[in-house]
């Protein structure tokens, strides 16, 4: 299997497609398309992949994704809270000539260039404001959509709280062969992360030697497979800490950790705080209003 090319159903009169997505859970496969994409999550939580980046997402998540960058959002297997998101996708030719000829809009041109890395906007107040505007755009006519999108992109380009999801200068490069392998790897990890995974298993499903697989994985994800697997498991722990009141020991074991000392080191490495601090942060954010 390979990353699927998604065909965007643009309106006949324009190059912009805006919509609201509602479902029981995210079911889109690892996919890519030739359009830029800005997505706001108004309801859902789980793990998000953009190119070679892996991260948790929840309500208020706002990300800008460049052209041909494979991505998907995945909920935990037993997720039952429902999904709601707002998305706008547009072709390169919607603004390309206009941006190149208008000096005052150079910040937008730069924003779109670095969107090949994937950009996350972490300021919840700001992302909520942009999310509300995306909800409004859905009902606009093509001309008003274009003007509103241009204004949103200018606000995004001026906003200081941006996080590049991949290292700038090491942008994700799309290739059908590479994405076929990556999808196989991601699917295997999703199905087996709770147990010990051997390199030999990944080598077998990607038809590579162990050494070749390790080099390939590090090139694609900027980290070793072991580091990626540990980060993936910790991201799963974060979801369970957010969605359940289960004991930390049980959560760690369920996500593939048998040694609690090692688990605590890994959690602090990837989340930059202890599980207890993370739990307190979640409590504070849920009771701020």
Secondary structure as GFF3:
##gff-version 3
##sequence-region A 1 289
A	DSSP	beta_strand	4	5	.	.	.	ID=ss1
A	DSSP	beta_strand	16	23	.	.	.	ID=ss2
A	DSSP	beta_strand	31	32	.	.	.	ID=ss3
A	DSSP	beta_strand	36	43	.	.	.	ID=ss4
A	DSSP	beta_strand	46	50	.	.	.	ID=ss5
A	DSSP	beta_strand	53	57	.	.	.	ID=ss6
A	DSSP	beta_strand	62	65	.	.	.	ID=ss7
A	DSSP	beta_strand	71	74	.	.	.	ID=ss8
A	DSSP	beta_strand	83	90	.	.	.	ID=ss9
A	DSSP	three_ten_helix	92	94	.	.	.	ID=ss10
A	DSSP	alpha_helix	96	101	.	.	.	ID=ss11
A	DSSP	three_ten_helix	103	105	.	.	.	ID=ss12
A	DSSP	alpha_helix	106	114	.	.	.	ID=ss13
A	DSSP	three_ten_helix	115	117	.	.	.	ID=ss14
A	DSSP	beta_strand	119	121	.	.	.	ID=ss15
A	DSSP	alpha_helix	124	137	.	.	.	ID=ss16
A	DSSP	alpha_helix	142	158	.	.	.	ID=ss17
A	DSSP	beta_strand	162	164	.	.	.	ID=ss18
A	DSSP	alpha_helix	176	192	.	.	.	ID=ss19
A	DSSP	alpha_helix	199	206	.	.	.	ID=ss20
A	DSSP	alpha_helix	210	221	.	.	.	ID=ss21
A	DSSP	alpha_helix	225	243	.	.	.	ID=ss22
A	DSSP	alpha_helix	248	254	.	.	.	ID=ss23
A	DSSP	alpha_helix	260	271	.	.	.	ID=ss24
A	DSSP	alpha_helix	275	286	.	.	.	ID=ss25
###
